[in-house]
Amino acid sequence: MRRIALGAVVLVMAGCGGGGGGSSATPDDIARAASKTANTGSLEADFAVSAQGLSGSGSGVFNSKQRTGQLKMKLNASGRQIPVDSFVDGDVLYLRSPAFAQATTQNKQWIKINLATLGSSQGSTDLSGILDASPTPANALAYLQGSSTVDKIGSESVGGVDTTHYSVSANLDRAAKQANGSTKDALQGVISQSGVKTLPLDVWVDENGYIRKVSYDEHAGRRQAAKVTMELHDFGAPVAITAPPSDSVVDLTKMVG
């Protein structure tokens, strides 16, 4: 992902979009930009993930209001390249990969993982690496609802779009209070499992008030954080996301439990 320094500060009209795209921004501006991005209904995202012994990249399409998504990634683990197809439905992940050959059959090629249930089981940390194959914009945008401090870094281009780069500190307790449903559960899970309550993020906001890029350490489901960077684009395009049929799924959550 390229970073191209621009010689001039991006100028925007007062009141444009959700705020945050101008020469300065407040925590409320960043929170509004995250809310505006989440409320587009759908978006596409390109990912890069890096953790101890694991790296990968991929892309996906998401319905941010429903917290559903469909992703394709290629992970590099222990010198092997592993393809992973994913469906995200709130707290539930559906994963298909050669890495799960021992748990699946010819007719049931998908595994199902309920993160809300798995969080309280002893086996949850054993799956933390493969869960990095399914980063979601919903988590990142929810974190930004707890923005507490903002520092401007400079003006940069992301995917050919002029943006302003900010360094943001998010209070996860505050973010959880702003959330509801499965998003609230996910944020509370991060706090309880990792003990992290303040999360630093790098955020790039365009002049229309949309989050175009975000980079942060994802602590959910693992002892050591995974570095996640995602670029967001194609906001609001119609998208249909359907999880695999139940007769093609092995419920790994029950197996672990």
Secondary structure as UniProt FT lines:
FT   STRAND          4..5
FT   TURN            14..15
FT   TURN            17..18
FT   HELIX           27..38
FT   TURN            39..40
FT   STRAND          43..51
FT   TURN            52..53
FT   STRAND          54..63
FT   TURN            64..67
FT   STRAND          68..77
FT   TURN            78..79
FT   STRAND          80..89
FT   TURN            90..91
FT   STRAND          92..96
FT   HELIX           98..100
FT   TURN            101..103
FT   STRAND          110..114
FT   HELIX           115..118
FT   TURN            119..120
FT   TURN            122..123
FT   HELIX           124..127
FT   HELIX           128..131
FT   TURN            132..133
FT   HELIX           137..144
FT   TURN            145..146
FT   STRAND          147..158
FT   TURN            159..160
FT   STRAND          161..171
FT   HELIX           172..178
FT   HELIX           181..194
FT   STRAND          198..206
FT   TURN            207..208
FT   STRAND          211..218
FT   TURN            220..221
FT   STRAND          226..233
FT   TURN            235..236
FT   HELIX           246..248
FT   STRAND          249..251
FT   HELIX           252..256
//
